[in-house]
Amino acid sequence: MALTQIGMVNNPPIPYTGNIPGGLLPGKQIFIQGVLPLTQENFTVNLQCSTQTYPQVEVALHFNPRFNQGNVVRNSHEKGSWKKEETYGSFPFHPGQPFEMIIAVEISQYKIAVNGQHFTEFQHRIPVHLVNTINICGAVSIFCIRFDAPGQAMPTGYPQNFGYGQPPMMPQPQVGFQVQPQPVIGFQQSLNYTEVVNPAVPYVGEIPGGLASGKSITIQGALPLTQETFVINLQCGRQQYPQLEVALHFNPRFNEGCVVRNSHQGGAWKNEERFGAFPFHPGQNFDMKIVVELRQYQIFVNGQLFTGFQHRIPFHKVNTLSISGGLSIFCVRISSSEMETRSSLHESFVSVYQPSSSTPSFGTGIGYQAAGSYAPSFQPIINPPVPFLSGIPGGAVPGKMINIMGSLASMPCRFHVNLQEGTQDSCDVAFHMDVRFRFGSDGNIIVRNHMSRGTWGMEERTIPFFPFSIGASFDMIILVETTCFKVAINNKHFLEFKHRLHPPTRYSTLKIGGDVRLSQIRFQ
């Protein structure tokens, strides 16, 4: 037996009340990922018998972490009244931190795991088959709610769907899974980007090399439910007001429902710009990108162009980023300009793959030319949704290069990249690359395989290192050669996968799915 995903809800609004697909039964599991605000407020997860409200609603499991009391209350609500509370056990939640929670349904009880550790049990007071609704409310942001249930056994080597445990008729492992260590506050620098992970707010940091046309700054974070304002400044140094020169002042104001953009020059604020929608939501994660152009800054929020801001101070004078206010930051990533990246990457890739008469040397996916020929660059696909499915222009011919740029959520489970024959789930797959952060017993593993006529082949699991960082961006290149697929990640050769299905030109579809956000897909 295995666990099969039967439903998923991404980024639901809070409070959230939704149907549990198929109701509850022994062997089913509910997986919840989210983040808590810094305000130490309470939240609640209820498994209910309907969408009614108190006092009519029957609640089979009431799970209520209370920061002010330092305990987690478990209870049921039956026939209009609350029953006996259970509060024993530790307190596994932390303000401002992400969390993972699993509720596993057994014949006689619920088992609950928090952050990979078994937390508690709660004996059934209401028959599980009567439960059909989940309700989440309070001071919490939810990334994902996933429902898994027992399914039929899969062939060996088949990529199982989210198997976090076994149903109760099988030998029981401990409820939960091993969580990889969370990234710590730190500074990372590579050839074409600088990254700061989990910085404290307020944050003031240098922009390495200052700003240049084509350079970009990506900020990923979470907002509290308290609707506080926050500020992002691109500055000329670290002085304080009124001496401070600010080239771009970006200030979302929840109480006014607008985002103020301005500059601070010569000791005074200049003309405000306020037009445009309000793209931020209390309690929700956000992804913001500032791109430096010759005449203006282009500002994207959650993958959508939000506004432009004309330069008032020459951008080459800007050398400092500051962030303040009511928010948590997961990652700040400062990427080099396209011209800087091309020059540096050309030098770094010269020794990776030597060009031959039939195959180009491995390149960056940006203006790369094959040896002795011109490699056309197709229009890039910007911020596509996931799952992503697209034809490969010209097919997977030797010399074809696929550049995939994206980022990972703060708590990903897995994502996959397929080169396959068609668009159907049952079609043949020439190259399957399954990145598993935590999946069953796998942690930080990358599985490669192929599928022919519905049957998976032998897995390849050996890797020289694990190249992905939780919460960080990545740049992946897949190069088709005559004998294999070559993969580079973040400008380093990573692995090869020998062709098992021939000819590779049959496999002209790219499919990407799982816990990943895509920023750009480019075919060359």
C-alpha positions as CSV (number, residue, x, y, z in Angstrom):
1,M,0.0,0.0,0.0
2,A,1.1,3.6,-0.5
3,L,-0.3,7.0,0.1
4,T,-1.7,8.9,-2.8
5,Q,-2.5,12.6,-3.0
6,I,-6.2,13.2,-3.4
7,G,-6.4,16.9,-2.9
8,M,-4.4,20.1,-2.4
9,V,-5.2,23.7,-1.5
10,N,-2.4,26.3,-2.0
11,N,-2.2,29.6,-0.2
12,P,-5.8,29.6,1.1
13,P,-7.2,32.8,2.7
14,I,-7.5,32.8,6.5
15,P,-10.0,32.1,8.0
16,Y,-10.4,29.1,5.7
17,T,-13.2,26.5,5.7
18,G,-13.0,23.7,3.1
19,N,-14.2,20.3,2.2
20,I,-12.0,17.2,3.0
21,P,-12.1,15.2,-0.3
22,G,-13.9,11.9,0.5
23,G,-14.2,12.7,4.2
24,L,-12.0,10.9,6.8
25,L,-11.1,7.3,7.1
26,P,-8.3,5.3,8.9
27,G,-5.1,5.7,6.9
28,K,-5.8,9.2,5.7
29,Q,-3.4,12.1,6.4
30,I,-3.7,15.8,6.3
31,F,-0.5,17.8,5.8
32,I,-0.4,21.5,6.6
33,Q,2.5,24.0,5.9
34,G,2.4,27.5,7.1
35,V,4.2,30.4,8.9
36,L,3.4,32.2,12.2
37,P,3.6,35.9,12.7
38,L,5.9,37.5,15.2
39,T,2.9,38.8,17.3
40,Q,2.6,35.5,19.3
41,E,-1.2,35.2,18.6
42,N,-3.2,32.0,18.7
43,F,-4.5,29.9,15.8
44,T,-6.8,27.0,15.4
45,V,-7.2,23.9,13.2
46,N,-10.6,22.2,13.4
47,L,-11.7,18.9,11.9
48,Q,-15.5,19.3,11.7
49,C,-18.6,17.5,10.6
50,S,-20.0,20.4,8.6
51,T,-19.4,24.0,7.6
52,Q,-21.7,25.3,10.3
53,T,-20.5,27.7,13.0
54,Y,-20.7,27.6,16.8
55,P,-22.7,26.5,18.6
56,Q,-24.2,24.2,16.0
57,V,-20.9,22.8,14.5
58,E,-19.7,19.4,15.7
59,V,-15.8,19.5,16.0
60,A,-14.1,16.1,16.1
61,L,-10.6,17.6,16.7
62,H,-10.0,21.1,17.9
63,F,-6.2,21.9,17.8
64,N,-5.4,25.3,19.3
65,P,-1.9,26.5,20.1
66,R,-2.0,29.3,22.7
67,F,1.1,31.4,22.9
68,N,-0.1,33.3,25.9
69,Q,-0.5,30.0,27.9
70,G,2.5,28.1,26.3
71,N,0.4,25.1,25.5
72,V,-1.7,23.4,22.8
73,V,-5.3,22.7,23.6
74,R,-7.0,19.7,22.1
75,N,-10.7,19.3,22.5
76,S,-14.0,18.4,20.8
77,H,-17.3,20.4,20.5
78,E,-20.4,18.2,20.7
79,K,-24.1,19.0,21.0
80,G,-23.4,22.7,21.6
81,S,-20.7,22.6,24.2
82,W,-16.9,22.0,24.6
83,K,-15.8,18.8,26.2
84,K,-12.7,18.0,28.3
85,E,-9.5,19.8,27.2
86,E,-6.2,18.1,26.8
87,T,-3.1,20.3,27.2
88,Y,-0.2,18.1,28.2
89,G,3.0,18.1,26.1
90,S,5.6,20.6,25.0
91,F,4.9,23.7,22.9
92,P,6.4,23.1,19.4
93,F,5.6,26.4,17.7
94,H,7.7,29.6,17.5
95,P,6.7,33.1,16.5
96,G,7.8,34.2,13.1
97,Q,8.8,30.7,12.1
98,P,7.4,28.3,9.4
99,F,5.9,25.0,10.6
100,E,4.8,21.7,9.2
101,M,2.0,19.7,10.7
102,I,0.6,16.2,9.9
103,I,-2.7,14.8,11.2
104,A,-2.8,11.0,10.7
105,V,-6.1,9.2,11.1
106,E,-6.0,5.9,12.9
107,I,-8.7,3.5,13.9
108,S,-8.9,4.7,17.5
109,Q,-7.2,8.1,17.4
110,Y,-5.6,11.0,15.6
111,K,-1.8,11.1,15.6
112,I,-0.3,14.6,15.2
113,A,3.3,15.4,14.2
114,V,4.8,18.9,14.2
115,N,8.0,19.8,12.4
116,G,8.9,16.2,11.8
117,Q,8.4,15.0,15.4
118,H,5.5,13.1,16.9
119,F,3.7,15.5,19.1
120,T,0.5,13.9,20.5
121,E,-2.5,11.6,20.1
122,F,-6.1,12.4,20.5
123,Q,-8.7,9.6,21.0
124,H,-11.7,9.7,18.7
125,R,-14.8,11.2,20.4
126,I,-16.8,11.6,17.2
127,P,-16.7,8.8,14.5
128,V,-14.2,9.8,11.8
129,H,-16.6,8.9,9.0
130,L,-18.7,11.9,10.1
131,V,-15.8,14.4,9.5
132,N,-15.9,16.2,6.2
133,T,-14.6,19.7,6.7
134,I,-11.4,21.4,7.8
135,N,-11.3,24.9,9.3
136,I,-8.2,27.0,10.0
137,C,-8.4,30.4,11.6
138,G,-6.4,32.9,13.7
139,A,-2.9,34.4,13.4
140,V,-1.4,32.1,10.8
141,S,-0.5,32.1,7.1
142,I,-0.9,28.8,5.3
143,F,1.1,27.8,2.2
144,C,-0.4,24.4,1.5
145,I,-3.1,21.9,2.8
146,R,-2.7,18.5,1.3
147,F,-4.9,15.4,1.7
148,D,-3.3,12.0,1.3
149,A,-5.1,8.6,1.5
150,P,-4.2,4.9,1.0
151,G,-3.9,3.9,-2.6
152,Q,-2.8,0.9,-4.6
153,A,0.8,-0.3,-4.5
154,M,3.0,1.2,-7.2
155,P,5.6,-0.7,-9.2
156,T,9.1,-0.5,-7.7
157,G,10.9,2.7,-8.8
158,Y,7.6,4.5,-9.5
159,P,7.7,8.1,-8.1
160,Q,5.2,7.8,-5.2
161,N,3.0,10.8,-4.4
162,F,3.7,12.2,-1.0
163,G,4.0,9.0,1.0
164,Y,4.5,10.3,4.6
165,G,3.5,7.1,6.3
166,Q,1.7,3.8,6.0
167,P,-2.0,3.1,6.6
168,P,-2.8,1.4,10.0
169,M,-3.1,-2.1,8.6
170,M,0.6,-1.9,7.8
171,P,3.4,-1.8,10.4
172,Q,3.4,1.7,11.8
173,P,6.5,4.0,11.5
174,Q,6.6,7.0,13.7
175,V,4.2,9.7,12.4
176,G,6.0,12.5,10.7
177,F,9.2,12.8,8.7
178,Q,12.7,14.1,9.0
179,V,13.0,17.8,8.3
180,Q,16.1,19.2,6.8
181,P,17.8,21.9,8.9
182,Q,16.4,25.3,8.1
183,P,18.8,27.8,6.5
184,V,20.4,30.0,9.0
185,I,21.0,33.7,8.8
186,G,23.9,34.1,6.5
187,F,25.6,35.6,3.4
188,Q,26.3,33.6,0.2
189,Q,28.0,34.8,-2.9
190,S,28.4,33.1,-6.2
191,L,29.5,34.0,-9.7
192,N,26.3,35.9,-10.6
193,Y,24.4,36.6,-7.4
194,T,24.7,37.5,-3.8
195,E,22.2,36.1,-1.3
196,V,21.3,36.8,2.3
197,V,19.1,34.2,4.0
198,N,16.7,35.0,6.9
199,P,18.1,38.4,7.7
200,A,16.9,40.2,10.9
201,V,14.6,43.2,10.2
202,P,15.4,46.1,10.3
203,Y,18.1,45.2,7.7
204,V,20.8,47.4,6.2
205,G,23.2,45.7,3.7
206,E,25.6,46.6,1.0
207,I,24.8,46.0,-2.7
208,P,28.0,44.4,-4.0
209,G,29.4,46.5,-6.8
210,G,26.5,49.0,-6.5
211,L,23.7,49.1,-9.1
212,A,24.0,48.7,-12.9
213,S,21.6,48.4,-15.7
214,G,20.2,44.9,-15.8
215,K,20.9,44.2,-12.2
216,S,18.0,42.9,-10.0
217,I,17.1,42.6,-6.4
218,T,14.6,39.9,-5.3
219,I,13.1,40.0,-1.8
220,Q,11.0,37.1,-0.5
221,G,9.2,37.4,2.8
222,A,6.0,37.2,4.8
223,L,3.6,39.8,6.2
224,P,1.9,39.6,9.6
225,L,-1.8,39.7,10.1
226,T,-1.6,43.0,11.9
227,Q,-1.5,45.1,8.7
228,E,1.6,47.0,9.5
229,T,3.5,49.2,7.0
230,F,7.0,48.4,5.8
231,V,9.7,50.1,3.8
232,I,12.3,49.1,1.2
233,N,14.9,51.7,0.3
234,L,17.6,51.8,-2.3
235,Q,20.1,54.2,-0.7
236,C,23.3,56.1,-1.4
237,G,25.1,55.0,1.8
238,R,24.1,54.3,5.4
239,Q,23.5,57.9,6.7
240,Q,20.4,58.7,8.7
241,Y,17.7,61.2,7.8
242,P,17.8,64.0,6.8
243,Q,21.3,63.5,5.3
244,L,20.3,60.2,3.7
245,E,19.9,60.1,0.0
246,V,17.2,57.6,-1.1
247,A,16.9,56.8,-4.8
248,L,13.8,54.6,-4.4
249,H,11.6,54.6,-1.3
250,F,9.0,51.8,-1.6
251,N,6.4,52.0,1.2
252,P,3.2,49.8,1.2
253,R,0.7,51.4,3.6
254,F,-2.1,49.1,4.6
255,N,-4.1,51.7,6.4
256,E,-4.3,53.8,3.2
257,G,-4.5,50.9,0.8
258,C,-1.7,52.2,-1.4
259,V,2.1,51.9,-2.1
260,V,4.0,55.1,-1.8
261,R,7.1,55.5,-4.0
262,N,9.4,58.5,-3.5
263,S,13.0,59.7,-3.3
264,H,14.8,61.6,-0.5
265,Q,17.2,64.2,-1.8
266,G,18.9,67.3,-0.3
267,G,17.3,66.6,3.1
268,A,13.7,66.5,1.8
269,W,11.2,64.1,0.4
270,K,10.1,64.8,-3.2
271,N,6.8,64.1,-5.1
272,E,5.1,60.9,-4.0
273,E,3.7,58.4,-6.5
274,R,0.7,56.4,-5.3
275,F,-1.2,55.2,-8.4
276,G,-1.8,51.5,-8.9
277,A,-3.5,48.6,-7.1
278,F,-2.4,47.3,-3.7
279,P,-0.7,44.0,-4.3
280,F,0.0,42.9,-0.7
281,H,-2.2,40.9,1.7
282,P,-1.9,40.7,5.5
283,G,-0.6,37.3,6.6
284,Q,0.5,36.3,3.2
285,N,3.9,35.6,1.6
286,F,5.2,37.9,-1.1
287,D,7.9,37.9,-3.8
288,M,9.2,41.2,-4.9
289,K,11.7,42.0,-7.7
290,I,13.3,45.3,-8.5
291,V,15.0,45.4,-12.0
292,V,17.3,48.3,-12.8
293,E,16.8,49.7,-16.3
294,L,18.5,52.7,-18.0
295,R,15.7,55.1,-17.3
296,Q,13.7,53.5,-14.5
297,Y,13.3,50.8,-11.9
298,Q,10.8,48.1,-12.9
299,I,9.0,46.6,-9.8
300,F,7.4,43.2,-9.9
301,V,5.2,41.8,-7.0
302,N,4.3,38.1,-7.0
303,G,5.4,37.6,-10.6
304,Q,3.3,40.5,-12.0
305,L,4.6,43.9,-13.1
306,F,3.4,46.4,-10.5
307,T,4.9,49.7,-11.5
308,G,7.9,51.7,-12.9
309,F,9.8,54.4,-11.1
310,Q,11.8,56.9,-13.1
311,H,15.3,57.5,-11.9
312,R,15.7,60.7,-9.9
313,I,19.2,59.9,-8.5
314,P,21.7,58.2,-10.9
315,F,21.5,54.5,-10.1
316,H,25.3,54.0,-10.1
317,K,25.4,56.0,-6.9
318,V,23.2,53.4,-5.1
319,N,25.1,51.0,-2.9
320,T,22.9,50.1,0.0
321,L,19.6,48.2,0.6
322,S,17.5,48.8,3.7
323,I,14.3,47.0,4.8
324,S,12.3,48.0,7.9
325,G,8.8,47.6,9.3
326,G,6.4,44.8,10.1
327,L,7.5,41.9,8.0
328,S,9.7,38.8,8.0
329,I,12.3,38.3,5.3
330,F,13.3,34.8,4.0
331,C,15.8,35.8,1.4
332,V,17.4,38.8,-0.3
333,R,19.0,38.0,-3.6
334,I,21.0,40.5,-5.7
335,S,21.7,39.3,-9.2
336,S,24.3,40.6,-11.6
337,S,23.4,42.4,-14.7
338,E,23.0,40.3,-17.9
339,M,26.2,41.7,-19.4
340,E,28.2,40.9,-16.2
341,T,26.7,37.5,-16.1
342,R,27.5,36.7,-19.7
343,S,31.2,37.7,-19.3
344,S,31.7,35.9,-16.1
345,L,29.8,32.7,-17.1
346,H,31.7,32.5,-20.4
347,E,35.0,32.4,-18.5
348,S,33.7,29.9,-15.9
349,F,32.2,27.5,-18.5
350,V,35.2,27.3,-20.8
351,S,36.7,24.3,-18.9
352,V,33.4,22.6,-18.1
353,Y,32.6,21.0,-21.5
354,Q,35.0,21.3,-24.5
355,P,33.1,21.9,-27.8
356,S,33.2,19.3,-30.5
357,S,32.2,19.3,-34.1
358,S,28.8,17.9,-33.3
359,T,27.9,19.3,-29.9
360,P,28.2,22.8,-28.5
361,S,30.1,23.5,-25.3
362,F,28.0,23.9,-22.3
363,G,26.8,27.5,-21.9
364,T,24.6,29.8,-19.9
365,G,21.5,30.0,-21.9
366,I,22.0,33.7,-22.4
367,G,23.4,34.6,-25.8
368,Y,25.3,31.3,-26.0
369,Q,26.7,30.2,-29.4
370,A,27.6,26.7,-30.4
371,A,31.1,26.0,-31.8
372,G,31.1,26.9,-35.4
373,S,27.4,27.7,-35.6
374,Y,24.8,30.1,-34.3
375,A,22.4,28.9,-31.6
376,P,19.1,30.8,-32.0
377,S,17.5,32.1,-28.7
378,F,13.8,31.8,-28.6
379,Q,11.7,34.3,-26.7
380,P,11.9,33.5,-23.0
381,I,8.8,32.5,-21.0
382,I,8.5,34.8,-18.0
383,N,6.9,33.7,-14.7
384,P,5.0,30.7,-16.0
385,P,2.5,28.9,-13.7
386,V,3.3,25.5,-12.2
387,P,2.6,22.8,-13.3
388,F,4.3,23.9,-16.5
389,L,3.9,22.1,-19.8
390,S,5.4,23.3,-23.1
391,G,6.7,22.0,-26.4
392,I,10.4,22.3,-27.0
393,P,11.0,24.4,-30.1
394,G,12.7,22.3,-32.7
395,G,12.6,19.2,-30.4
396,A,15.3,17.7,-28.2
397,V,18.0,17.6,-30.9
398,P,21.7,17.3,-30.0
399,G,22.8,20.8,-29.1
400,K,19.4,21.9,-27.7
401,M,19.7,23.8,-24.4
402,I,16.9,24.4,-21.9
403,N,17.5,27.0,-19.2
404,I,15.2,26.9,-16.2
405,M,15.3,29.6,-13.6
406,G,13.2,29.5,-10.5
407,S,13.0,29.6,-6.7
408,L,12.0,27.4,-3.9
409,A,9.5,27.9,-1.2
410,S,10.6,28.0,2.5
411,M,9.4,24.4,3.0
412,P,9.4,22.4,-0.2
413,C,8.8,18.7,-0.4
414,R,9.8,17.9,-4.0
415,F,9.7,19.1,-7.6
416,H,10.4,17.3,-10.9
417,V,11.5,18.1,-14.5
418,N,10.5,15.8,-17.3
419,L,11.6,15.6,-21.0
420,Q,8.8,13.5,-22.4
421,E,7.1,12.4,-25.7
422,G,3.7,14.2,-25.2
423,T,1.4,15.9,-22.8
424,Q,-0.3,12.9,-21.3
425,D,0.6,11.6,-17.8
426,S,1.0,8.1,-19.4
427,C,3.4,9.1,-22.2
428,D,7.0,8.0,-22.4
429,V,9.6,10.0,-20.4
430,A,13.1,10.1,-21.7
431,F,14.5,12.1,-18.7
432,H,12.8,12.4,-15.3
433,M,14.7,14.4,-12.6
434,D,12.9,14.4,-9.3
435,V,14.4,16.7,-6.6
436,R,13.3,15.4,-3.2
437,F,13.9,17.6,-0.1
438,R,11.8,15.4,2.1
439,F,9.7,12.6,0.6
440,G,9.1,9.5,2.6
441,S,12.6,8.3,3.7
442,D,14.4,10.5,1.1
443,G,16.0,13.7,2.1
444,N,18.0,16.0,-0.2
445,I,18.1,13.3,-2.9
446,I,17.8,13.8,-6.7
447,V,16.3,10.8,-8.5
448,R,16.8,10.3,-12.3
449,N,14.8,7.8,-14.3
450,H,12.9,7.1,-17.5
451,M,9.4,5.7,-18.2
452,S,8.5,3.5,-21.1
453,R,4.9,2.2,-21.7
454,G,3.9,3.1,-18.2
455,T,6.8,1.4,-16.5
456,W,9.6,3.2,-14.7
457,G,13.2,2.0,-15.2
458,M,16.0,1.8,-12.7
459,E,16.6,4.8,-10.6
460,E,19.9,6.7,-10.5
461,R,20.5,8.4,-7.1
462,T,24.2,9.1,-6.8
463,I,25.0,12.9,-6.8
464,P,28.2,14.7,-6.2
465,F,26.5,17.3,-4.0
466,F,23.0,18.7,-3.3
467,P,22.8,22.0,-5.2
468,F,19.5,23.4,-4.0
469,S,18.9,25.6,-1.0
470,I,15.5,26.0,0.7
471,G,14.1,29.4,0.1
472,A,16.7,30.3,-2.5
473,S,16.7,30.8,-6.3
474,F,18.4,28.4,-8.8
475,D,19.5,28.3,-12.4
476,M,19.3,25.0,-14.2
477,I,20.5,24.1,-17.7
478,I,19.8,20.9,-19.5
479,L,21.9,20.2,-22.6
480,V,21.0,17.5,-25.1
481,E,24.0,15.6,-26.4
482,T,24.2,12.7,-28.8
483,T,24.7,10.1,-26.0
484,C,23.3,11.8,-22.9
485,F,21.6,14.7,-21.2
486,K,23.9,17.0,-19.3
487,V,22.7,19.1,-16.3
488,A,24.4,22.2,-14.8
489,I,23.0,23.9,-11.7
490,N,24.0,27.4,-10.6
491,N,26.8,27.5,-13.2
492,K,28.4,24.2,-12.2
493,H,28.3,20.9,-14.1
494,F,26.2,18.5,-11.9
495,L,25.4,15.2,-13.7
496,E,24.8,13.3,-16.9
497,F,22.0,10.9,-17.8
498,K,22.7,8.4,-20.6
499,H,19.9,8.2,-23.2
500,R,17.8,5.1,-22.6
501,L,15.0,5.9,-25.1
502,H,15.9,6.6,-28.8
503,P,15.9,8.7,-30.7
504,P,15.9,11.6,-28.2
505,T,14.3,13.9,-30.8
506,R,11.0,12.1,-30.1
507,Y,10.8,13.7,-26.7
508,S,9.8,17.3,-27.5
509,T,7.8,18.3,-24.4
510,L,9.0,19.9,-21.2
511,K,7.0,19.3,-18.0
512,I,7.8,20.8,-14.6
513,G,5.7,20.3,-11.5
514,G,5.9,20.4,-7.7
515,D,7.0,22.8,-5.0
516,V,8.8,25.3,-7.2
517,R,8.2,28.8,-8.6
518,L,9.4,29.5,-12.1
519,S,10.8,32.9,-13.1
520,Q,12.0,32.1,-16.6
521,I,12.2,29.3,-19.2
522,R,14.4,29.7,-22.2
523,F,15.0,27.3,-25.1
524,Q,18.2,27.6,-27.3
